[in-house]
Amino acid sequence: MKQLKDRWRAAGYSHLELAGLYWLSEGVPNYDTYDVKLVQTMSKLVHRERLPFFWIPYFYGGNNANWDVYI
């Protein structure tokens, strides 16, 4: 998160604001506890910065019905 914020500031975007972060992977498999923890940890870091964290799983994506557990 620190590196992301540092790089954002260094880029000097004068007409953009960092409005949140989007998690690109559309599925989190139930069997992959590493991915589950990774998404949950990232969500906490993003929210700690008072930014929204977006995750839009595809319809049959892993854990799509449990989206609220991740964000």
C-alpha distances in whole Angstrom, upper triangle without the diagonal:
4,5,5,6,9,10,10,12,14,15,17,18,21,21,18,16,12,14,12,10,13,13,16,18,21,22,21,24,26,26,23,22,19,18,18,16,13,13,14,11,9,11,11,7,7,11,10,9,12,11,13,13,15,17,21,22,26,29,29,26,25,25,25,27,25,22,22,21,17,16
4,5,5,6,9,10,11,12,14,16,17,20,21,19,16,13,16,14,14,16,17,19,22,24,26,25,28,29,30,26,25,22,21,22,19,16,17,17,14,12,14,14,10,11,13,12,10,14,14,16,16,19,21,24,26,29,33,33,30,29,28,29,31,28,26,25,24,21,20
4,5,5,6,8,10,10,12,15,16,19,21,18,16,14,16,15,14,16,17,18,21,24,25,24,27,29,30,26,25,22,21,22,20,17,18,19,16,13,16,16,12,13,16,15,13,16,16,18,17,19,21,24,26,29,32,33,29,29,29,29,32,29,27,27,26,22,21
4,5,5,6,9,10,11,13,13,17,18,15,13,10,13,12,10,13,14,16,18,21,23,23,26,28,29,26,25,22,20,21,20,16,16,18,15,12,14,15,12,11,14,14,12,14,13,15,14,16,18,21,23,26,30,31,27,27,27,27,29,27,24,24,24,21,19
4,5,5,6,9,10,11,12,15,16,13,11,9,12,11,11,15,16,18,21,24,26,26,29,31,32,28,27,24,23,24,22,19,19,19,17,14,15,15,12,11,14,13,10,13,12,14,15,17,20,23,25,28,32,33,30,29,29,29,31,29,26,25,25,22,20
4,5,5,6,9,10,12,15,17,15,14,12,15,15,15,18,19,21,24,27,29,28,31,33,34,31,30,26,25,26,24,21,21,22,20,17,19,19,15,14,17,16,13,16,16,18,18,21,23,26,29,31,35,36,32,32,32,32,34,32,29,29,29,25,24
4,5,5,6,9,10,14,16,14,13,11,15,15,14,17,18,19,22,25,27,27,31,33,34,30,30,26,25,26,25,21,21,23,21,17,19,20,16,15,19,18,15,18,16,19,18,20,22,25,27,30,33,35,31,31,32,31,34,32,29,29,29,26,24
4,5,5,7,8,11,12,10,9,8,12,12,12,15,17,18,22,24,27,27,31,33,34,31,30,27,25,27,25,22,21,23,21,17,19,19,16,14,17,17,14,16,14,16,17,18,21,23,26,29,32,34,30,31,31,30,33,31,28,28,28,25,23
4,5,6,7,10,12,11,10,10,13,15,15,18,21,22,25,28,30,31,34,36,37,34,33,30,29,29,28,25,24,25,23,20,21,21,18,16,19,18,15,17,16,18,19,21,24,27,30,32,36,37,34,34,34,33,36,34,31,31,31,28,25
4,5,8,11,14,13,13,13,17,18,18,20,22,23,27,29,32,32,35,38,39,35,34,31,30,31,30,26,26,27,25,22,23,24,20,19,22,21,18,20,19,22,22,24,26,29,31,34,37,39,36,36,36,35,38,37,33,33,33,30,28
4,6,9,11,11,12,12,15,17,17,19,21,22,25,28,31,31,35,37,38,35,35,32,30,31,30,27,26,28,26,22,24,25,21,20,22,22,19,21,19,21,21,23,25,27,30,32,36,37,34,35,35,34,37,36,32,33,33,30,28
4,6,9,9,10,12,15,17,18,21,23,24,28,30,33,34,37,40,41,38,37,34,32,33,32,29,28,30,28,24,25,26,23,21,23,23,19,21,19,21,22,24,26,29,32,34,37,39,36,37,37,36,39,37,34,34,35,31,29
4,6,6,8,9,13,15,16,19,22,22,26,28,31,32,36,38,40,37,37,34,31,32,32,28,27,29,27,24,24,25,22,20,22,22,19,20,18,19,21,21,24,26,29,31,35,37,34,35,35,34,36,35,32,32,33,30,27
4,6,8,11,14,17,19,21,24,25,29,31,34,35,39,41,43,40,40,37,35,35,35,31,30,31,30,26,26,27,25,22,24,24,20,21,19,21,23,23,27,28,32,34,37,39,37,38,38,36,38,38,34,34,35,32,29
4,7,10,12,15,18,20,23,24,28,29,32,34,38,40,42,39,39,37,34,35,34,31,29,31,30,26,26,27,25,22,23,24,20,20,18,19,21,22,25,26,30,31,34,37,35,36,36,34,36,36,32,32,34,31,28
4,7,9,12,14,16,19,20,24,26,29,30,34,36,38,35,35,33,30,31,30,27,25,27,26,22,22,23,21,18,20,21,17,17,15,16,17,18,21,23,26,28,31,34,31,33,32,31,33,32,28,29,30,27,24
4,6,9,12,14,18,19,23,24,27,28,32,34,36,34,33,31,28,28,28,25,23,24,23,20,19,20,18,15,16,17,14,13,11,13,15,16,19,21,25,27,30,33,30,31,31,29,31,30,26,26,27,24,21
4,6,8,11,14,16,20,22,24,25,29,31,33,30,29,27,25,25,24,21,19,20,19,16,15,17,15,11,13,14,11,11,8,10,11,13,16,19,22,25,28,30,27,28,27,26,28,27,23,23,24,21,18
4,7,10,14,16,19,20,23,24,27,29,32,29,29,27,24,24,23,21,18,19,19,16,14,16,14,11,12,14,11,10,7,7,9,10,14,16,20,23,25,28,25,26,25,23,25,24,20,20,22,19,16
4,7,10,13,16,17,19,20,24,26,28,25,25,23,20,20,20,17,15,15,15,12,11,13,11,8,9,12,9,9,5,5,6,7,11,14,17,20,23,25,22,23,22,20,22,21,17,17,18,15,13
4,7,9,12,14,16,17,21,23,25,22,22,20,17,17,17,14,12,13,13,10,9,12,11,7,10,12,11,11,7,6,5,6,9,12,15,18,21,22,19,20,19,18,21,19,16,16,17,14,11
4,6,9,10,13,14,18,20,23,20,20,19,15,16,16,14,11,13,14,10,10,13,13,10,12,15,14,14,11,9,6,5,6,8,11,14,17,19,16,17,17,15,18,17,14,15,16,13,11
4,6,8,10,11,14,17,19,16,17,15,12,12,13,11,8,11,12,9,9,13,13,11,13,16,16,16,13,11,7,6,5,8,9,12,16,17,13,14,14,13,16,15,12,14,14,11,10
4,6,9,11,14,17,19,17,18,16,13,14,16,13,11,14,15,12,13,16,16,14,17,20,19,20,16,14,11,9,7,8,9,11,15,16,12,13,15,14,17,17,14,16,17,14,14
4,6,7,11,14,15,13,15,14,10,12,14,12,10,13,15,13,14,17,17,16,19,21,21,22,19,16,13,11,8,8,8,9,13,13,9,10,12,11,15,15,13,16,16,13,14
4,7,10,13,15,14,16,16,12,12,15,14,11,14,17,15,15,18,19,18,20,23,23,23,20,17,14,11,7,6,4,6,9,9,6,8,10,8,12,13,11,14,15,12,13
4,6,9,12,11,13,13,10,10,13,13,10,13,16,15,15,18,20,19,20,23,24,24,22,19,15,13,9,9,5,7,9,8,4,4,7,7,11,11,10,13,13,11,13
4,6,9,7,9,10,6,6,10,10,8,11,14,13,14,17,18,18,19,22,23,24,21,19,15,14,10,11,8,10,12,11,7,5,6,8,11,10,10,13,11,9,12
4,5,5,8,10,8,8,11,12,11,13,16,16,17,19,21,22,23,25,27,27,25,23,19,18,14,14,11,12,13,11,8,5,7,10,12,11,12,15,13,12,16
4,6,7,10,9,8,11,13,12,13,16,17,18,20,22,23,23,26,28,28,26,24,20,19,16,16,13,15,15,12,10,6,7,10,11,10,12,14,12,12,16
4,6,9,9,9,12,13,14,15,17,19,20,21,23,24,25,27,29,30,29,26,23,22,19,19,16,18,18,15,13,9,10,14,15,14,16,18,15,15,19
4,5,6,7,9,10,11,13,14,16,17,19,20,22,23,25,27,28,26,24,21,20,17,18,16,17,19,16,13,10,11,14,16,15,15,17,15,14,17
4,5,5,6,8,10,11,12,14,15,17,18,20,21,22,25,26,25,23,20,20,17,19,17,19,21,18,15,12,12,15,17,14,15,16,13,12,16
4,5,5,6,9,10,10,12,14,15,16,18,20,21,23,24,23,22,19,19,17,19,17,20,22,20,17,14,14,17,19,16,16,18,15,13,16
4,5,5,6,9,10,10,12,14,15,16,18,20,21,23,21,19,16,16,13,15,14,16,18,17,13,11,11,14,16,14,13,15,13,10,13
4,5,5,6,9,10,11,13,15,16,17,19,21,21,20,18,15,15,13,15,13,16,18,16,13,10,9,12,14,11,11,12,9,8,11
4,6,5,6,8,10,11,12,14,15,16,19,20,19,18,15,16,14,17,16,19,21,20,17,14,13,15,17,14,13,14,11,9,11
4,5,5,6,8,10,11,12,14,15,17,19,17,17,13,14,13,16,15,19,21,20,17,14,14,16,18,15,14,15,12,9,11
4,6,5,6,9,10,10,12,14,16,17,15,13,10,11,9,12,12,16,18,18,14,12,12,13,15,13,11,12,10,6,8
4,6,5,6,9,10,11,12,15,15,15,13,10,12,11,14,14,18,20,20,16,14,13,14,15,12,10,10,8,5,7
4,5,5,6,9,10,11,13,14,14,14,11,14,13,17,17,21,23,23,20,18,16,18,19,16,14,14,11,9,9
4,5,5,6,9,10,11,13,11,11,9,11,11,15,16,20,22,22,19,17,17,17,19,16,14,14,13,9,9
4,5,5,6,8,10,11,9,9,6,9,10,13,15,19,21,21,18,17,15,16,17,14,12,11,10,7,6
4,6,5,6,9,10,10,10,9,12,13,17,18,22,24,25,22,20,18,19,20,17,14,13,11,9,8
4,6,5,7,9,9,10,9,13,14,18,20,24,26,27,23,22,21,21,23,20,17,16,15,12,11
4,5,5,7,6,7,6,10,12,16,18,22,24,25,22,22,20,20,22,19,16,15,15,12,10
4,5,5,5,6,7,11,13,17,19,23,25,26,23,23,21,20,21,18,16,14,14,12,9
4,5,7,10,11,14,17,20,23,26,28,29,26,25,23,23,24,21,19,17,17,14,12
4,5,9,10,14,17,20,23,27,29,30,27,27,25,25,26,23,20,19,19,17,14
4,7,9,13,16,19,22,26,28,30,27,27,25,24,25,22,19,17,18,16,13
4,7,10,13,16,19,23,25,27,24,24,23,22,23,21,17,16,17,15,12
4,6,10,13,16,19,21,23,21,21,20,18,20,18,14,13,15,13,9
4,7,10,13,16,19,20,18,18,16,15,17,15,12,11,13,10,7
4,7,10,13,16,18,15,16,15,13,15,14,10,11,13,10,8
4,6,10,12,14,11,12,11,10,12,12,8,10,11,9,8
4,7,9,11,9,11,11,8,11,12,8,11,13,11,11
4,6,8,5,8,8,6,9,10,8,12,13,11,12
4,6,5,8,10,7,10,12,11,15,16,15,16
4,6,9,10,7,9,12,11,15,16,16,17
4,6,8,7,9,11,12,16,16,16,18
4,6,5,9,10,10,14,14,13,15
4,6,8,9,10,13,12,12,15
4,5,5,6,10,9,9,12
4,5,5,9,10,10,12
4,6,8,9,11,12
4,5,6,8,10
4,5,6,7
4,5,5
4,6
4
